[in-house]
């Protein structure tokens, strides 16, 4: 499994993983009409913009056939005013490739970048019903707060986790 920094050529593969993961991860959490209307093309445009933007750090995981099967993204959200901190903004791995250590490789790669940037505290937002929150907890993230948000008309609990110390993740 190859993990490397994303390039513009990866935008389409990232978009496919993003849409496919939303459809499997958020089934029965987010209204199905919203998930059905997700578009690879729109997500590709989003990822071209994300990859091109300064301050975004995006890494992909490719299988032995060169297909992108997962990705991670992070940086510092505009709303994050905490000094020396950053945000893990997305991590998605295709269902068939989960529980193979890919998430661990991706998070370590991003957190090494965060360490280089001098980030001491890292935040991640996750929907309460998303089982990936246990992944964050396993890597030492602690629940900071819960807030209500709306997605496609559905009111959902958003959990905000934080790592006050990223060094254990880097081991």
C-alpha positions in Angstrom: 0.0 0.0 0.0 1.5 3.3 -1.1 0.7 6.5 0.8 1.9 9.7 -0.7 1.0 13.4 -1.0 -1.9 14.0 -3.4 -1.4 15.7 -6.8 -4.0 17.3 -9.1 -4.0 14.1 -11.1 -5.5 12.4 -8.0 -8.6 14.6 -7.8 -10.8 12.2 -9.7 -9.8 9.2 -7.6 -10.3 11.1 -4.4 -13.7 12.2 -5.6 -14.8 8.6 -6.3 -13.6 7.5 -2.8 -15.3 10.5 -1.2 -18.7 10.0 -2.8 -18.6 6.2 -2.4 -17.7 6.5 1.3 -20.4 9.1 2.0 -22.9 6.7 0.5 -21.8 3.8 2.6 -20.8 5.6 5.8 -23.8 7.9 6.1 -26.5 5.5 4.9 -29.3 5.8 7.5 -27.6 8.9 9.0 -28.1 11.5 6.2 -31.2 11.5 4.0 -30.9 9.1 1.1 -32.0 11.7 -1.5 -29.0 13.8 -0.5 -26.6 10.9 -0.8 -28.1 9.8 -4.1 -27.5 13.3 -5.6 -23.8 13.4 -4.8 -21.7 13.8 -7.9 -18.3 12.5 -8.8 -17.8 15.5 -11.1 -18.7 18.1 -8.4 -16.5 16.4 -5.9 -13.6 16.2 -8.4 -13.9 20.0 -8.8 -13.9 20.4 -5.1 -10.8 18.3 -4.7 -9.0 20.1 -7.5 -9.6 23.3 -5.5 -8.6 21.7 -2.2 -5.3 20.2 -3.6 -4.5 23.6 -5.2 -5.1 25.6 -2.0 -2.2 26.6 0.2 -2.5 25.2 3.7 -4.3 22.0 2.7 -2.4 18.8 3.2 -3.8 15.8 1.4 -2.5 12.3 1.2 -3.7 9.3 -0.8 -3.5 5.6 -0.3 -3.1 3.5 -3.4 -3.5 -0.2 -3.7 -1.1 -2.5 -5.6 -3.0 -1.7 -8.8 -2.5 2.0 -8.4 -6.1 2.7 -7.5 -6.8 5.3 -4.8 -8.6 3.5 -2.0 -8.4 6.1 0.7 -7.3 9.6 1.5 -6.8 12.1 4.3 -6.9 15.9 4.4 -6.1 18.5 6.9 -4.8 21.9 7.6 -6.2 24.8 9.7 -9.8 25.7 9.3 -10.5 29.5 9.0 -12.7 29.1 12.1 -9.9 27.6 14.1 -8.4 30.4 16.2 -6.4 28.3 18.6 -2.7 28.9 18.4 -0.4 26.1 17.2 -3.4 23.9 16.2 -4.8 22.3 13.1 -7.7 20.2 11.8 -8.1 16.8 10.4 -10.8 17.6 7.9 -11.4 14.3 6.1 -10.4 10.7 6.1 -12.1 8.2 4.0 -11.2 4.6 3.1 -13.3 2.4 0.8 -15.3 -0.1 2.8 -13.4 -3.1 1.3 -10.1 -1.7 2.4 -10.9 -0.8 6.0 -9.3 -2.5 8.9 -6.1 -3.1 7.0 -4.0 -0.4 8.6 -4.5 2.2 5.9 -6.1 4.7 8.3 -3.2 4.4 10.6 -0.7 5.0 7.7 -2.7 8.0 6.5 -3.2 9.6 9.9 0.5 9.2 10.7 1.5 10.9 7.4 -0.8 13.9 8.1 0.3 14.2 11.7 4.0 14.2 10.7 3.1 17.1 8.5 1.3 18.8 11.4 4.4 18.2 13.6 6.5 19.9 11.0 4.1 22.9 11.0 4.4 23.2 14.8 0.8 22.1 15.4 0.4 20.9 19.0 -3.4 20.4 19.2 -5.5 18.8 16.4 -9.2 18.8 16.1 -11.5 16.6 14.1 -15.3 16.8 13.6 -17.3 13.6 13.2 -21.0 12.8 13.1 -22.1 11.0 16.3 -23.6 8.0 14.4 -20.4 7.6 12.3 -18.5 4.6 13.6 -15.2 6.1 12.6 -15.3 8.2 15.8 -14.0 5.0 17.5 -10.9 5.2 15.2 -10.1 8.6 16.5 -10.7 7.5 20.1 -8.3 4.6 19.5 -5.6 7.1 18.5 -6.1 9.1 21.6 -8.5 11.8 20.5 -10.8 13.0 23.3 -14.3 14.3 23.0 -14.3 18.1 23.4 -17.9 19.0 22.7 -21.1 18.1 20.9 -23.3 20.4 18.8 -26.3 20.1 16.6 -26.1 20.6 12.9 -28.4 20.2 9.9 -27.6 18.3 6.8 -30.2 18.0 4.1 -32.9 18.9 6.6 -31.9 16.3 9.2 -30.7 17.4 12.6 -27.6 15.5 13.5 -25.1 15.5 16.4 -21.6 16.6 15.5 -18.9 15.6 17.8 -15.7 17.6 18.1 -12.6 15.7 19.2 -9.2 16.9 20.1 -5.7 15.6 20.4 -3.8 17.7 23.0 -0.7 15.7 22.2 -0.1 14.1 18.8 3.2 12.4 19.7 1.6 9.0 20.6 0.0 8.9 17.1 3.5 9.3 15.5 4.9 6.2 17.2 
